[in-house]
């Protein structure tokens, strides 16, 4: 029996990869004029049950293969970023596969064992939906056969802007004859707000929300606390709503709601089967005054649209400051500037002592930086006068230079400690918050993410909330999340789109109105198990939000007593006279409160681990483990117990075998699937000088990826997306490539991103490569070694031009002794820029920016004259002409990229 294993991955929205091309069989038949009917989704039902904010969603999809040949069926589903998959089953003909959650490393070993025997490997897909993860799996389905997929995921709905929101992503890629979405809402209090906006096929936010119900949604009011919503678009409805013909719906079905808050206590407590959940919503009163420190990235990569959108958003945000508020503006690139709104020429500048060239790797040490935050810094009242001056200062900001994250964050924290009111030197400022925006990674000063994180001390009493905004795909969202978690805040991604300014304003509104500070939940110790309570201490509590604490009650306890303490006032857990909220009554088999507690515990444990793991040294034998390590182990224990797919677990799906049946001879027989969250790829220590390459082979039913250790190599740094001041274009590091696209041997068909991800797998060992490889390959196996990449400065005939009219996005160069000056685009700006076709018929190419196609021959055998004659071309971008290189194209029409060129 030939087995087939499939990898199903959860990919964070910040991770992208190429979508797999059509299966080779279909492509060959299409080329020959023999069209094979594609698989059809004939059934797509989504059911979401919301009970006291906790949502469990089941997605059932049925697909048929109408062809008389076996075909690849791709199952793809997008789930909310905050959700965990809790179950997956698949039925192919009569083969039932059910999921089992295992520890991540154990699952990887099983995957490698499956791959060793020549089993099929799946691939990931591009995640394009905001704040979401994407699940994708491909499986072969026999002629005239069907497959049914069932995925269950769970999430706790957060309250933001005074309502809960359930977002269901729908993107079948075709019109579905039988499609429906059912949402059941059951709350303990009366449901007073319900919004179902029109189904939208775009990612843009609905900034001005309206109380409306989409006309295709049927709402059934079962009681004041229970609702049923049904959305069942017909085929014609799907075509009309999509606007793209036969491709079907692609967008989000959104439900927003809230419960009664009037004349109700701030706390709502539910208990069941020994568990409790405590929802706390602060009364809507006059917001507290605040001191906001805006820290804005003005590095070179912010040039153009992003800078314009930032200015537009800041103009609106400054208008939304209240008269009792105070604020400061800090801009940063190479230097960090604390703006003086009274006398701009007296602005405080934190400048690196050394400034390195744009293309070399002589980054100055952070110890050499000038830290000149004065003992006192004026904080400006949000009066019309200072708001007007601040707007002028923002309008004058320009993008240039590198990205000095370390010094900018440190300066912002110092400003919150040293700032005094501009209008009252003896007064006291309100509680501070920092809003930090960047569009990339640190490129100058201290560039180590772990070292930057240590700016925020582990002693939470001294920290100031740092709310981070990752603007665009180049920003390191994972790092910014860790930074904000350490500071008791959160991070969000701002997507590069037409509505980016609205996204920024929407984010600000979530944190614009603090109502309470230093909220602490205190319970009667005789009634609760203290060791299993979720987080009990919170910093700022904002308008429209909700705090949630869950835990276990001691044996025999049915009621909870305690108090929510804050710096402003206290809230005892006592109902109003004559009223007592009753716990929601459930069936005995429904353990949703226990699962809610487990879900929240896992989330918070993983957050704690991510935030503080950099400070936790490995415990030696006999020593107590760090709090971060304990948090990770607790998250793993609960994830295994409650079957959640998390960054520390994977889901193994195994076919239920009939032990009495004869072994199958079907080559499409499916045995194993691994579902894993790809976000938890920690840095792995590799042997010094070791690297990896990939061997790709086309096997029956799909693709297998095998790896083996090869000769020492070097890899390029990850493009940072900022000005290059201080960082080299290429850096030699003896570790495996993280996102390198390998040039595969002729005849191999492979999704390139899969190779990159596989090359990073830390659990692989060379002895896993099977001795007897399958004989169904389309070409001889050849290994591809990534050799040392070349710094641009190693090209002898490329000479930097003297002068100061350079930019962070481009620099002036000459070709050897030529007097003509050429603009060379930086690596970050050169990505996705393509010119016209070039080269000879026998050696075709595509004109790419020079930094996107640096061939090894440029530093070894190619002269300036030869480059000008055979490679030089022009790139036109934003009205400017930049130096280009005619980048070779392979026989499949694929342009050789900068990194691929290094292995050719």
NORWOBEL-V264366 format. One line per field, one symbol per residue. psi: psi as a letter, one per 20 degrees, with the letter a starting at -180 (. if undefined). A space follows every 50 residues. Layout:
BEGIN
psi=???
END
This chain:
BEGIN
psi=porpqpppqppqhipqrqpprqqhghgghghijnpppqqpoipoppppoo oliopppppppppqoirjqqqpppppqpqqhiqppiqpqpoodjoppqqp prqggghgghghhghhjkqpparrrpoipqlrqpppqpqpprpkrqqppo ppqqqopqoplkqqppoopomijrpphnpqppppporhrpoipppnrqpp jriqqngnqqnqppijppppogahipqpppomprhhgggghhjkciiaqo bpoppqrrrpipkqqhqpppqpkjqqpopooqqoapqqqqopopoppkrh iiqcgggghgggghggghhiqqhirqrqppqqdgrppopoignhijqppo pqgqorrhirlmpqqhijqookorhpppppqlrhghggghhggghipqpq aaomgghgggggghghhiqqphiniirpqrpqqpoppqjarpirboipgh hhhihoqhohhiqppooqooorhiqnhgghggghghjkbrqqpoqorhkg hhgghgghhhjinphqqlppppqoiiiqohijqapipqdqpqpjapqppq aqqqpiphqpqaqoprigrqnqmprqpipopqqpprqhiolhhghggggh ggghghggghhjhhioqpprpiqqqrhghhgghgggghhghjlporijrq opoppoqoiiqqpqjpijppgqqppqpjhlnrppoqqpjqrqrqppqorp ibqqpqqqpbqqrqqqqpphkaqjoiqrhqpopmrqqgkpoqoqqpippq ohhhgghhiioiiqqhiipqhnqqjkqiqqppqoporprpqhiiohjopp pqrjkrriiqqpqqocjqippppoqrghiipjppbrqaarhhmqrppqqg iimoqhhhigiprgggghhihprppppljqpqprpopqpaijjppprghh hii.
END
